[in-house]
Amino acid sequence: MIDTETTRRLFLSGVATTLATPAALAAAPSVQGGNACGGLTREQYLEYVELFNANDPRFIRYYHDDVEFELANAKIRGAQAIRDFYADVKAHIKETVTLTHFVSDATGVAAEIPTEFRVVKDWENGYFGRPLKVGMVMRIVSLGMYWVRDGKFTRIKSARLATINDWRME
C-alpha cells in the first residue's frame, strides 16, 4: 500500500529543491516592486477599463499588434480584430466592466471582473447566439488573465465564473 501523504511530501520537497536551484532561480522572472506587472500597474489597468467602458477607441493602445484574445466561444487575433469585434458588440450592447480583485506579477495580471451587458439596440444574430432586444440585461463575473509585455497585453484569456442573471428585461 502506498502512503500518499508521505509520497506527496517527498514529491513536494523534491519539487521545491529542484525549483530552488541557482539555475532555476536565475531563469525565473523577477517580480517588480509596488503593484507593477510587466510595466502595467493597477492604475493603468483601471485606465484601460475606463476607456473600454466609455467605448473610447484609445483602449486599443493597451494591446500589442499581435495580441491573442481567447473567449469561451471565440479566439481573436490582433489588436485591430479585437477593436472590430468590440465595435460590433458595442453598437448593440453597453458593456460595463468593474474590477473587484487585481493580482499582478512581472508577467501579467489576473483580475476578477464583474460585467453588465445592457442591450441598447436590437441584435438578431450577434455574438451571444440569440436574439437580443433593447432593455435586456445580463450580469456575469469573469476572470481575466492578461499576459503583459512592455505595458501592453500580448495574450488575454477570459472565463465566466458566475452568471448573476441571464438575459432578462429590466
C-alpha positions in Angstrom: 0.0 0.0 0.0 1.3 3.5 -0.9 1.4 6.1 1.8 0.1 9.0 -0.2 0.8 11.7 2.4 4.5 10.7 2.6 4.7 10.4 -1.2 3.1 13.9 -1.5 5.6 15.4 1.0 8.6 13.8 -0.8 7.3 14.9 -4.2 6.7 18.5 -3.0 10.1 18.7 -1.2 11.8 17.4 -4.4 10.0 20.0 -6.5 10.9 22.7 -4.1 14.6 21.6 -4.1 14.6 21.4 -7.9 12.9 24.8 -8.3 15.3 26.4 -5.8 18.5 25.6 -7.8 20.6 28.6 -8.8 19.9 28.0 -12.5 16.1 27.9 -11.9 16.2 31.0 -9.7 18.2 32.9 -12.3 15.8 31.9 -15.1 12.7 32.9 -13.1 11.2 36.3 -13.9 11.8 38.9 -11.2 8.8 40.4 -9.6 8.7 44.2 -9.8 8.1 46.4 -6.8 4.8 48.0 -5.9 1.8 46.9 -7.9 3.6 46.9 -11.3 3.4 43.9 -13.6 5.4 43.8 -16.8 5.2 47.6 -16.9 1.4 47.7 -16.2 0.1 49.0 -12.9 -3.3 48.7 -11.2 -3.9 52.3 -12.1 -3.0 51.7 -15.7 -5.3 48.7 -15.8 -8.1 50.8 -14.3 -7.5 53.4 -17.0 -7.8 50.7 -19.6 -11.2 49.6 -18.1 -12.3 53.3 -18.0 -11.5 53.7 -21.7 -13.1 50.3 -22.5 -16.3 51.2 -20.6 -16.5 54.6 -22.4 -16.1 52.8 -25.8 -13.1 55.1 -26.3 -11.1 53.7 -29.2 -7.9 54.5 -27.3 -8.4 51.3 -25.2 -6.6 49.6 -28.1 -3.3 51.2 -27.1 -3.2 48.5 -24.3 -2.9 45.7 -26.9 0.2 44.5 -28.8 -0.5 44.4 -32.5 -0.3 40.6 -32.4 -2.4 40.1 -29.2 -4.5 36.9 -28.8 -7.8 37.2 -27.1 -9.5 34.0 -26.1 -13.1 33.9 -25.0 -15.3 30.9 -24.3 -16.5 30.6 -27.9 -14.1 32.8 -29.9 -10.4 33.4 -30.4 -9.5 36.8 -31.8 -6.0 37.6 -33.1 -4.7 41.1 -33.5 -5.4 44.5 -31.9 -7.4 45.7 -34.9 -9.5 42.5 -35.0 -10.3 43.0 -31.3 -11.3 46.6 -32.0 -13.5 45.5 -34.9 -15.1 42.8 -32.7 -16.0 45.3 -30.0 -17.2 47.9 -32.5 -19.9 45.4 -33.5 -20.7 44.4 -29.9 -20.8 47.9 -28.6 -23.0 49.1 -31.4 -25.7 46.9 -29.7 -24.6 46.5 -26.1 -23.4 48.8 -23.4 -20.8 46.7 -21.6 -19.7 47.9 -18.2 -16.7 46.2 -16.6 -15.8 46.7 -12.9 -12.8 45.5 -11.0 -13.2 43.6 -7.7 -9.8 41.9 -7.5 -6.4 42.6 -9.1 -3.3 40.5 -8.8 -0.1 41.1 -10.8 3.5 40.0 -11.2 6.3 40.6 -13.7 4.5 38.7 -16.4 0.9 39.8 -16.2 -2.4 40.4 -14.5 -5.3 38.4 -13.1 -8.5 40.2 -12.5 -11.9 39.4 -11.3 -14.2 41.5 -13.4 -18.0 41.7 -12.8 -19.6 42.8 -16.1 -23.0 44.1 -17.1 -24.3 43.8 -20.7 -27.2 46.1 -21.4 -28.8 45.9 -24.9 -29.2 49.3 -26.4 -30.1 48.2 -30.0 -31.9 45.0 -31.1 -29.4 42.3 -32.2 -30.8 39.3 -34.0 -27.7 37.2 -34.9 -24.9 38.6 -32.8 -22.1 37.1 -30.7 -24.3 35.9 -27.9 -26.1 33.4 -30.2 -29.6 34.5 -29.5 -31.8 37.5 -30.5 -31.4 40.3 -28.0 -33.9 43.2 -27.6 -33.4 46.7 -26.2 -33.7 46.7 -22.4 -32.4 43.2 -21.9 -29.6 42.9 -19.3 -27.1 40.1 -18.4 -24.7 40.3 -15.4 -21.7 38.0 -15.0 -18.5 37.7 -13.2 -15.4 36.7 -15.2 -11.8 36.0 -14.5 -9.4 37.7 -16.9 -5.8 36.6 -17.4 -3.6 39.1 -19.2 0.0 38.4 -20.3 1.8 41.7 -20.4 5.0 42.9 -22.2 6.1 46.5 -22.4 2.9 47.7 -20.8 0.7 46.0 -23.4 -1.4 42.9 -23.4 0.1 40.1 -25.5 -2.5 37.4 -24.6 -5.9 37.6 -22.9 -8.0 34.7 -21.6 -11.4 35.3 -20.2 -13.6 32.7 -18.4 -17.0 33.2 -16.9 -17.0 32.3 -13.2 -20.7 33.1 -12.4 -23.8 34.3 -14.1 -25.6 36.6 -11.8 -28.6 36.8 -14.1 -29.0 35.6 -17.7 -30.6 37.9 -20.3 -33.8 39.4 -18.9 -35.8 42.6 -19.4 -35.2 45.4 -17.0 
